[in-house]
Amino acid sequence: MDLSITVNGMTFPNPFLLGSGPPGTNARVIAKSFDAGWGGAVAKTVSLESAKVVNVVPRYGKLRSKTSGEVIGFENIELISDRPIDVWLEEFRQVKKEYPKNILIASIMEEYEKSRWQELTRMVQDTGVDAFELNFSCPHGMTERKMGSEMGEHPDLCEEVTSWVTEVSNIPVWAKMTPNITNIKEPSLAAVRGGAVGVSAINTILSVIGVDLETMRPMPTVEGHTVPGGYSSQAVRPIALRMVSQLALGLPQDVSISGIGGIENSHDALEFMLLGSSTVQLCTGVMLHGVKMIDELNEGLEKFMVDKGFTSVQEIVGKSLGYFSTHMDLVQKMKAAKRSKAGEASRDNEWAQKDITEKTAELTSN
Ligand SMILES: Cc1cc2nc3c(=O)[nH]c(=O)nc-3n(C[C@H](O)[C@H](O)[C@H](O)COP(=O)(O)O)c2cc1C
């Protein structure tokens, strides 16, 4: 069955992408995922000066189910890629050469300076990547340099920076948005005004994963201390679904949405697609379960399409959006349903109380 979908002029072999992060950490792991069957990948976010990016250990923390021990929430304080841009440029070229049919998206981030964003855009574009994803959303570490969600929280900056990129790029530009904001529509619309043709949502939610009661240190603990980090995995999915549906209902129709947040199987992915995502991205799920997850994703999508009679992936996108309403409307719908049920009940009583011949006569005109 054909699981491909064309989004902003790019044809994805299937709608499943590695999300920016450890699953797209270098060319080798991206190649492995394409071999396994992933439709595309958003590489780990790159910037001009990797020397400024210094990661700490440990940088992850898990929230487990108290009954099964399953990981349901995940915090990270990881920064963007600490690999030199020259190495990345060579690897983008190599991946595109070896996998021309898979979609490779470069995630980029820079300081608030037009020349830096445009230099990075030009360099990366020359490698032949298919699209850009602008990281306006990393909620920790990079914010101290006014990068990531420091931009995504301010619509005016989103618009301005996106326009710097679109001024010099000739490939599709997506903006990746932060959920750490009251109304995700505002900065997303601003990015669209700046020329973005797609929005990716969501990045991680600011969090503190827990406190070690023995040492009384918040986690993840680095030399006794910590900073709030980004929350991902299954626990964030309902929040991501809400934000994706708000975007799908609030952005211009031709703006594509790449849904992200807590996706671990085809069921989760389909929920995002039904609420308006043309593609979906998985990050923590792949870190915990490996790239072979793609088999179930593809099989589950295919089975759903057969069961429900869909002939193309595109037909699924946004199918459930019509079922959102206002609370007042829900109340009215409920009252109307009650009235018609009551009507049915009283009709039933009439039929039971009267002789059937009498009822027949009553309903007959001659
Ligand atoms: C360890 C880790 C590193 C990440 N690094 C990046 C990054 O470099 N750039 C980016 O845009 N998002 C990054 N993310 C965010 C993910 O791409 C994704 O938006 C988020 O984790 C929610 O999706 P998930 O629940 O599938 O992980 C990272 C997430 C994790 C867990």
The ligand as an SDF file (V2000), in Angstrom:
LIG
                    3D

 31 33  0  0  0  0  0  0  0  0999 V2000
   17.3850   14.1840   24.6470 C   0  0  0  0  0  0  0  0  0  0  0  0
   16.6000   15.0890   23.7530 C   0  0  0  0  0  0  0  0  0  0  0  0
   17.2640   15.9960   22.9260 C   0  0  0  0  0  0  0  0  0  0  0  0
   16.5360   16.8510   22.0920 C   0  0  0  0  0  0  0  0  0  0  0  0
   17.2240   17.7150   21.2650 N   0  0  0  0  0  0  0  0  0  0  0  0
   16.5190   18.4990   20.4100 C   0  0  0  0  0  0  0  0  0  0  0  0
   17.1930   19.3280   19.4720 C   0  0  0  0  0  0  0  0  0  0  0  0
   18.4170   19.3570   19.3780 O   0  0  0  0  0  0  0  0  0  0  0  0
   16.4370   20.1230   18.6600 N   0  0  0  0  0  0  0  0  0  0  0  0
   15.0630   20.1100   18.7070 C   0  0  0  0  0  0  0  0  0  0  0  0
   14.4280   20.8420   17.9360 O   0  0  0  0  0  0  0  0  0  0  0  0
   14.4110   19.3240   19.5740 N   0  0  0  0  0  0  0  0  0  0  0  0
   15.0980   18.5150   20.4110 C   0  0  0  0  0  0  0  0  0  0  0  0
   14.4090   17.6790   21.2780 N   0  0  0  0  0  0  0  0  0  0  0  0
   12.9280   17.7310   21.3150 C   0  0  0  0  0  0  0  0  0  0  0  0
   12.2740   16.6180   20.4830 C   0  0  0  0  0  0  0  0  0  0  0  0
   12.6150   16.7130   19.1210 O   0  0  0  0  0  0  0  0  0  0  0  0
   10.7340   16.6300   20.6350 C   0  0  0  0  0  0  0  0  0  0  0  0
   10.2440   17.8640   20.1510 O   0  0  0  0  0  0  0  0  0  0  0  0
   10.2570   16.4310   22.0630 C   0  0  0  0  0  0  0  0  0  0  0  0
   11.1140   15.5910   22.7750 O   0  0  0  0  0  0  0  0  0  0  0  0
    8.8420   15.8400   22.1370 C   0  0  0  0  0  0  0  0  0  0  0  0
    8.7250   14.6570   21.3860 O   0  0  0  0  0  0  0  0  0  0  0  0
    8.9590   13.1640   21.9730 P   0  0  0  0  0  0  0  0  0  0  0  0
    8.0160   12.9690   23.1250 O   0  0  0  0  0  0  0  0  0  0  0  0
    8.6880   12.2480   20.8130 O   0  0  0  0  0  0  0  0  0  0  0  0
   10.3810   13.1050   22.4040 O   0  0  0  0  0  0  0  0  0  0  0  0
   15.1230   16.8130   22.1090 C   0  0  0  0  0  0  0  0  0  0  0  0
   14.4670   15.9070   22.9450 C   0  0  0  0  0  0  0  0  0  0  0  0
   15.1760   15.0460   23.7570 C   0  0  0  0  0  0  0  0  0  0  0  0
   14.4210   14.0750   24.6280 C   0  0  0  0  0  0  0  0  0  0  0  0
  1  2  1  0
  2  3  1  0
  2 30  2  0
  3  4  2  0
  4  5  1  0
  4 28  1  0
  5  6  2  0
  6  7  1  0
  6 13  1  0
  7  8  2  0
  7  9  1  0
  9 10  1  0
 10 11  2  0
 10 12  1  0
 12 13  2  0
 13 14  1  0
 14 15  1  0
 14 28  1  0
 15 16  1  0
 16 17  1  0
 16 18  1  0
 18 19  1  0
 18 20  1  0
 20 21  1  0
 20 22  1  0
 22 23  1  0
 23 24  1  0
 24 25  2  0
 24 26  1  0
 24 27  1  0
 28 29  2  0
 29 30  1  0
 30 31  1  0
M  END
$$$$
